[in-house]
Amino acid sequence: MSKYSIKEFIEATEVEEQSDEYFQLETPRILEVNLKEMVWAKLGSMVSYTGDIKFERERLLEHGTSRMFKKSVYE
């Protein structure tokens, strides 16, 4: 016996119209991010994407030495 009927599966997985919201909950565990500007994401947290997206790592001193010092002291 399956967890979903075919009708329930289609309703749960249908693609919704694009909204103007930056963040939209797709499922209880997946958040859709509409990329209009820059978004910060933790390394390894992206499960899939479509389109032309450029990923860049944050540089060590990008936010100044005070943030680096705080991070090293409090971790």
Buried (B, 14 or more C-beta within 10 A) or exposed (E): EEEEEEEEEEEEEEEEEEEEEEEBEEEEEEEBEEEEEEEEEEEEEEEEEEEEEEEEEEEEEEEEEEEEEEEEEEE
